[in-house]
Amino acid sequence: MAGGLALLVAGGVAGSAISGQHYQQQLAQARLAPGQAQREVNALAARVGELQAQANRLNALGERLTRMGGLKDGEFDFDRPVGVGGAGPVHDMPKAELGQSLDLLSRQLRSSGDQLTVLDTLLTDRKLTLAAVPSRAPVLDSYVTSGFGDRADPIAGGGEFHKGIDFSANTGDPVLAVADGVVSFVGERSGYGNVVEIDHGNGYVTRYAHNSRLERHQGELVRAGDEIAKAGSTGRSTGAHVHLEVWQDGRVVNPRPFLQGALRG
């Protein structure tokens, strides 16, 4: 009996020791819990910061695309919060569920970013294409003195087919490129006098004739509005003016439809 009592006491002491050890472990975990929780909060904060950076980049790209697309002011307001709502009820969100939501949001932002990048490329290509189409007058503050097509020849009399449009100008006035392109010819052509020709890379070539001075070299890149020559009266001409021709796929065409918004007279 004494032996049994000893075993019982020993067992109680051992049980107390185990219980005390378990308590100490729980106490240690409880002491560590605030630090662990803070580390998890910091990790979530870092994820939120990454997502905010992605959102800011998408907002900036969206605003630029809005401008490139010619959308009206206020049609897309990237600073205004999106309206949302719900009927409830609301419950506490577990940490694992929050992490899944952040992962899903990250994937959605990446997908949206890829789509906006493709749209950016398409709009940029469209803008470059439009910039290479003749769309402005070759001389400022001018008007048309002779149109495209059949007309009476101003020098020899009789009829002729006029291949371009003549613009009023004074000798020395700047002659301007009507679209982006590469200078493909600089020199003299019979009847045209001093000529500059620009290849716009999309089947269009423009010719500027009767210049008093040529200011570009073959192979130069020019932008719409860049000065390429000085107006004059060289070649077959009755006085200073700018003669503009537009060629499309090797065929001369009427420049007026291209320059409609820039013409007077």
HUWOTA-V302157 format. One record per residue. N is the residue number from 0. SS is DSSP state (A for helix, B for strand, O for the rest). D_FIRST is the distance of its C-alpha to the first C-alpha in Angstrom with 2 decimals. Layout:
[[N,SS,D_FIRST] [N,SS,D_FIRST]]
This chain:
[[0,O,0.00] [1,A,3.73] [2,A,5.22] [3,A,4.90] [4,A,6.09] [5,A,8.41] [6,A,9.69] [7,A,10.34] [8,A,12.11] [9,A,13.88] [10,A,14.93] [11,A,16.23] [12,A,18.07] [13,A,19.50] [14,A,20.52] [15,A,22.13] [16,A,23.88] [17,A,25.20] [18,A,26.27] [19,A,27.97] [20,A,29.69] [21,A,30.97] [22,A,32.27] [23,A,34.02] [24,A,35.61] [25,A,36.85] [26,A,38.15] [27,A,39.96] [28,A,41.49] [29,A,42.57] [30,A,44.20] [31,A,45.92] [32,A,47.01] [33,A,50.05] [34,A,51.37] [35,A,50.90] [36,A,52.57] [37,A,55.47] [38,A,55.93] [39,A,56.11] [40,A,58.61] [41,A,60.65] [42,A,60.71] [43,A,61.92] [44,A,64.50] [45,A,65.78] [46,A,66.18] [47,A,68.01] [48,A,70.26] [49,A,71.18] [50,A,71.99] [51,A,74.06] [52,A,76.04] [53,A,76.71] [54,A,77.79] [55,A,80.13] [56,A,81.70] [57,A,82.26] [58,A,83.79] [59,A,86.18] [60,A,87.13] [61,A,87.60] [62,A,89.90] [63,A,91.96] [64,A,92.29] [65,A,93.37] [66,A,96.17] [67,A,97.13] [68,O,97.21] [69,O,99.54] [70,O,97.29] [71,O,98.23] [72,O,96.52] [73,O,93.59] [74,O,93.27] [75,O,90.07] [76,O,88.37] [77,O,85.45] [78,O,84.45] [79,O,84.02] [80,O,80.52] [81,O,80.24] [82,O,79.70] [83,O,76.40] [84,O,74.42] [85,O,71.76] [86,O,70.45] [87,O,66.70] [88,O,63.89] [89,O,62.53] [90,O,59.01] [91,O,57.20] [92,O,58.05] [93,O,55.21] [94,A,55.78] [95,A,56.12] [96,A,58.79] [97,A,60.66] [98,A,60.70] [99,A,62.09] [100,A,64.76] [101,A,65.79] [102,A,66.01] [103,A,68.22] [104,A,70.41] [105,A,70.80] [106,A,71.99] [107,A,74.38] [108,A,75.86] [109,A,76.38] [110,A,78.09] [111,A,80.29] [112,A,81.15] [113,A,82.24] [114,A,84.42] [115,A,86.02] [116,A,86.71] [117,A,88.55] [118,A,90.48] [119,A,91.33] [120,A,92.79] [121,A,94.82] [122,A,96.22] [123,A,97.07] [124,A,98.91] [125,A,100.71] [126,A,101.70] [127,A,103.05] [128,A,104.96] [129,A,106.52] [130,A,107.46] [131,O,109.39] [132,O,111.54] [133,O,114.86] [134,O,114.42] [135,O,116.36] [136,O,119.97] [137,O,121.21] [138,O,122.93] [139,O,122.03] [140,O,124.07] [141,O,126.33] [142,O,127.70] [143,B,128.90] [144,B,132.56] [145,B,132.72] [146,O,130.36] [147,O,129.26] [148,B,131.54] [149,B,135.25] [150,B,137.52] [151,B,140.98] [152,O,141.06] [153,O,141.57] [154,O,143.56] [155,O,145.66] [156,O,145.78] [157,O,145.05] [158,B,141.60] [159,B,138.43] [160,B,134.75] [161,B,132.80] [162,O,129.44] [163,O,127.69] [164,B,127.82] [165,B,129.83] [166,B,128.56] [167,B,130.75] [168,O,130.19] [169,O,131.99] [170,O,132.40] [171,O,129.36] [172,O,126.97] [173,B,123.47] [174,B,122.85] [175,B,119.20] [176,O,116.98] [177,O,116.26] [178,O,112.87] [179,O,110.48] [180,B,111.58] [181,B,112.95] [182,B,116.59] [183,B,118.11] [184,B,121.78] [185,B,123.73] [186,B,127.47] [187,B,130.79] [188,B,131.50] [189,O,134.97] [190,O,135.85] [191,O,132.52] [192,B,133.21] [193,B,130.12] [194,B,127.03] [195,B,123.25] [196,B,121.14] [197,B,117.39] [198,B,115.13] [199,O,112.27] [200,O,110.24] [201,O,110.03] [202,O,113.47] [203,B,115.25] [204,B,117.83] [205,B,119.83] [206,B,123.21] [207,B,124.73] [208,B,128.43] [209,B,131.51] [210,B,129.51] [211,O,131.30] [212,B,128.45] [213,B,125.39] [214,O,122.23] [215,O,119.72] [216,O,119.28] [217,O,118.40] [218,O,114.64] [219,O,113.67] [220,B,110.98] [221,B,112.18] [222,O,110.57] [223,O,112.20] [224,O,114.40] [225,O,114.88] [226,B,118.46] [227,B,119.96] [228,B,123.70] [229,B,126.52] [230,O,128.73] [231,B,132.33] [232,O,135.26] [233,O,135.29] [234,O,136.39] [235,O,138.19] [236,O,137.88] [237,O,140.06] [238,O,137.97] [239,O,134.55] [240,B,131.70] [241,B,128.40] [242,B,128.47] [243,B,125.07] [244,B,124.40] [245,B,121.18] [246,B,120.68] [247,B,117.99] [248,O,117.26] [249,O,120.67] [250,B,122.63] [251,B,124.14] [252,B,122.94] [253,O,123.79] [254,O,121.82] [255,A,122.16] [256,A,119.15] [257,A,116.89] [258,A,118.36] [259,A,118.92] [260,A,116.91] [261,A,118.65] [262,O,122.29] [263,O,125.11] [264,O,128.45]]
